[in-house]
Every structure is written in structure tokens, then in C-alpha cells.
Amino acid sequence: MIRTLILAPLLVAAALALAAGAAQAECYADYKAKQESPLRLHYGVAALPDAACDSRAAAVEALAPRLAGGGWTLLNILSIFGPEGLDQRKASAGSFFLRY
């Protein structure tokens, strides 16, 4: 009983710490993509999985298949950023804001 009373707050604290860490890892990428025949280009913003937040290569690996599913080819990742960068990119991305 005493162990439960001691362990319960520790488990709650650990769960909260993990949740806070996951929230901090939230990231996005802005990118350029193309379609052929006829040539079409677009600029977009996409949410990335946590594992892709620290590496352009991982961001490419996560985003390229999603774009390909929509008939687009990823040209490049311009930047990787947190939620604080979303508002400034929303108008530029237009219909490709968080689409893929």
C-alpha cells in the first residue's frame, strides 16, 4: 500500500514528462514539389513525424512517399521548423498548407 502511494505520483510525473517531450518535438517542413506533363510546381508545408525533426534526410524520407501518393515529386526541403513558424508560411502554402 505504501509503495503504491509512493510510486503513483512518480509514474504520473514520468508520464507528464514524456508527454511534454513529445509536444516539444512537434515539427514541420516547408518544401517544393513538382508534377510533370504539364509541369506544375508547388510550395507547401507538411507536418513531420518526431523522428524526422532533426534531419533533412529523415524529412525527405517521411515526406517524399506522401507527396508521391498525390502524384508529386519532392524537389527539396527548404527548412524544418516548429509550430511557431506555421502562421508566417500559411498564406504562401495556400491549399498545400498541411495537405501532405
Phi and psi restraints in degrees (value plus and minus 20) as a CYANA .aco file:
   2 ILE   PHI     -86.7   -46.7
   2 ILE   PSI     -58.7   -18.7
   3 ARG   PHI     -79.8   -39.8
   3 ARG   PSI     -61.8   -21.8
   4 THR   PHI     -82.2   -42.2
   4 THR   PSI     -62.3   -22.3
   5 LEU   PHI     -85.6   -45.6
   5 LEU   PSI     -50.8   -10.8
   6 ILE   PHI    -102.3   -62.3
   6 ILE   PSI     -61.6   -21.6
   7 LEU   PHI     -94.1   -54.1
   7 LEU   PSI     -54.3   -14.3
   8 ALA   PHI     -76.9   -36.9
   8 ALA   PSI     -70.7   -30.7
   9 PRO   PHI     -83.3   -43.3
   9 PRO   PSI     -53.4   -13.4
  10 LEU   PHI     -86.5   -46.5
  10 LEU   PSI     -60.4   -20.4
  11 LEU   PHI     -86.1   -46.1
  11 LEU   PSI     -60.7   -20.7
  12 VAL   PHI     -82.8   -42.8
  12 VAL   PSI     -64.5   -24.5
  13 ALA   PHI     -82.5   -42.5
  13 ALA   PSI     -60.8   -20.8
  14 ALA   PHI     -85.1   -45.1
  14 ALA   PSI     -61.3   -21.3
  15 ALA   PHI     -84.1   -44.1
  15 ALA   PSI     -61.5   -21.5
  16 LEU   PHI     -84.8   -44.8
  16 LEU   PSI     -59.1   -19.1
  17 ALA   PHI     -84.4   -44.4
  17 ALA   PSI     -61.0   -21.0
  18 LEU   PHI     -85.4   -45.4
  18 LEU   PSI     -61.3   -21.3
  19 ALA   PHI     -84.3   -44.3
  19 ALA   PSI     -60.4   -20.4
  20 ALA   PHI     -85.7   -45.7
  20 ALA   PSI     -58.8   -18.8
  21 GLY   PHI     -84.7   -44.7
  21 GLY   PSI     -59.2   -19.2
  22 ALA   PHI     -86.7   -46.7
  22 ALA   PSI     -58.7   -18.7
  23 ALA   PHI     -85.7   -45.7
  23 ALA   PSI     -55.3   -15.3
  24 GLN   PHI     -90.9   -50.9
  24 GLN   PSI     -43.1    -3.1
  25 ALA   PHI    -103.2   -63.2
  25 ALA   PSI     -24.8    15.2
  26 GLU   PHI     -76.6   -36.6
  26 GLU   PSI     104.8   144.8
  27 CYS   PHI    -167.1  -127.1
  27 CYS   PSI     145.0   185.0
  28 TYR   PHI    -159.6  -119.6
  28 TYR   PSI     142.4   182.4
  29 ALA   PHI    -150.7  -110.7
  29 ALA   PSI     121.6   161.6
  30 ASP   PHI    -123.6   -83.6
  30 ASP   PSI     124.6   164.6
  31 TYR   PHI    -167.7  -127.7
  31 TYR   PSI     148.8   188.8
  32 LYS   PHI    -141.8  -101.8
  32 LYS   PSI     121.5   161.5
  33 ALA   PHI    -160.4  -120.4
  33 ALA   PSI     143.5   183.5
  34 LYS   PHI    -159.8  -119.8
  34 LYS   PSI     141.0   181.0
  35 GLN   PHI    -146.8  -106.8
  35 GLN   PSI     131.2   171.2
  36 GLU   PHI    -123.8   -83.8
  36 GLU   PSI     138.5   178.5
  37 SER   PHI      33.1    73.1
  37 SER   PSI      54.6    94.6
  38 PRO   PHI    -102.8   -62.8
  38 PRO   PSI     139.2   179.2
  39 LEU   PHI     -85.2   -45.2
  39 LEU   PSI     106.6   146.6
  40 ARG   PHI    -154.1  -114.1
  40 ARG   PSI     120.4   160.4
  41 LEU   PHI    -141.9  -101.9
  41 LEU   PSI     130.3   170.3
  42 HIS   PHI    -167.9  -127.9
  42 HIS   PSI     133.7   173.7
  43 TYR   PHI    -127.0   -87.0
  43 TYR   PSI     115.0   155.0
  44 GLY   PHI    -165.2  -125.2
  44 GLY   PSI     150.6   190.6
  45 VAL   PHI    -147.7  -107.7
  45 VAL   PSI     112.6   152.6
  46 ALA   PHI    -154.3  -114.3
  46 ALA   PSI     126.4   166.4
  47 ALA   PHI     -95.8   -55.8
  47 ALA   PSI     121.4   161.4
  48 LEU   PHI    -131.9   -91.9
  48 LEU   PSI     130.9   170.9
  49 PRO   PHI     -89.1   -49.1
  49 PRO   PSI     135.8   175.8
  50 ASP   PHI     -72.0   -32.0
  50 ASP   PSI     -57.8   -17.8
  51 ALA   PHI     -86.6   -46.6
  51 ALA   PSI     -36.0     4.0
  52 ALA   PHI    -121.9   -81.9
  52 ALA   PSI     -14.5    25.5
  53 CYS   PHI     -92.2   -52.2
  53 CYS   PSI     -43.7    -3.7
  54 ASP   PHI    -127.8   -87.8
  54 ASP   PSI     -13.6    26.4
  55 SER   PHI    -169.2  -129.2
  55 SER   PSI     108.4   148.4
  56 ARG   PHI     -82.7   -42.7
  56 ARG   PSI     -59.1   -19.1
  57 ALA   PHI     -81.2   -41.2
  57 ALA   PSI     -62.1   -22.1
  58 ALA   PHI     -88.0   -48.0
  58 ALA   PSI     -55.2   -15.2
  59 ALA   PHI     -85.2   -45.2
  59 ALA   PSI     -62.5   -22.5
  60 VAL   PHI     -81.3   -41.3
  60 VAL   PSI     -64.9   -24.9
  61 GLU   PHI     -81.3   -41.3
  61 GLU   PSI     -55.9   -15.9
  62 ALA   PHI     -98.6   -58.6
  62 ALA   PSI     -58.1   -18.1
  63 LEU   PHI    -109.6   -69.6
  63 LEU   PSI     -57.0   -17.0
  64 ALA   PHI     -74.4   -34.4
  64 ALA   PSI     -66.4   -26.4
  65 PRO   PHI     -85.8   -45.8
  65 PRO   PSI     -54.0   -14.0
  66 ARG   PHI     -85.6   -45.6
  66 ARG   PSI     -62.8   -22.8
  67 LEU   PHI     -87.0   -47.0
  67 LEU   PSI     -61.5   -21.5
  68 ALA   PHI     -79.3   -39.3
  68 ALA   PSI     -55.6   -15.6
  69 GLY   PHI     -81.6   -41.6
  69 GLY   PSI     -44.7    -4.7
  70 GLY   PHI    -119.0   -79.0
  70 GLY   PSI     -11.4    28.6
  71 GLY   PHI      65.7   105.7
  71 GLY   PSI      -4.1    35.9
  72 TRP   PHI    -130.0   -90.0
  72 TRP   PSI     131.4   171.4
  73 THR   PHI    -132.2   -92.2
  73 THR   PSI     105.4   145.4
  74 LEU   PHI     -88.3   -48.3
  74 LEU   PSI     106.5   146.5
  75 LEU   PHI    -111.1   -71.1
  75 LEU   PSI     -70.0   -30.0
  76 ASN   PHI    -186.4  -146.4
  76 ASN   PSI     137.5   177.5
  77 ILE   PHI    -112.3   -72.3
  77 ILE   PSI     102.4   142.4
  78 LEU   PHI    -100.6   -60.6
  78 LEU   PSI     -65.5   -25.5
  79 SER   PHI    -181.0  -141.0
  79 SER   PSI     140.7   180.7
  80 ILE   PHI    -138.7   -98.7
  80 ILE   PSI     111.2   151.2
  81 PHE   PHI    -169.0  -129.0
  81 PHE   PSI     150.1   190.1
  82 GLY   PHI    -113.6   -73.6
  82 GLY   PSI    -195.7  -155.7
  83 PRO   PHI     -80.6   -40.6
  83 PRO   PSI     -42.2    -2.2
  84 GLU   PHI     -86.2   -46.2
  84 GLU   PSI     -37.0     3.0
  85 GLY   PHI    -115.7   -75.7
  85 GLY   PSI     -20.8    19.2
  86 LEU   PHI     -87.6   -47.6
  86 LEU   PSI     -68.4   -28.4
  87 ASP   PHI     -78.2   -38.2
  87 ASP   PSI     -61.0   -21.0
  88 GLN   PHI     -91.2   -51.2
  88 GLN   PSI     -36.4     3.6
  89 ARG   PHI    -124.8   -84.8
  89 ARG   PSI     -31.2     8.8
  90 LYS   PHI     -79.2   -39.2
  90 LYS   PSI     -69.0   -29.0
  91 ALA   PHI     -84.0   -44.0
  91 ALA   PSI     -60.1   -20.1
  92 SER   PHI     -87.1   -47.1
  92 SER   PSI     -55.0   -15.0
  93 ALA   PHI     -98.8   -58.8
  93 ALA   PSI     -44.1    -4.1
  94 GLY   PHI      33.4    73.4
  94 GLY   PSI    -146.6  -106.6
  95 SER   PHI     -91.4   -51.4
  95 SER   PSI     -29.0    11.0
  96 PHE   PHI    -119.8   -79.8
  96 PHE   PSI      -2.8    37.2
  97 PHE   PHI     -99.8   -59.8
  97 PHE   PSI      91.7   131.7
  98 LEU   PHI      37.5    77.5
  98 LEU   PSI       8.8    48.8
  99 ARG   PHI     -99.1   -59.1
  99 ARG   PSI     -57.6   -17.6
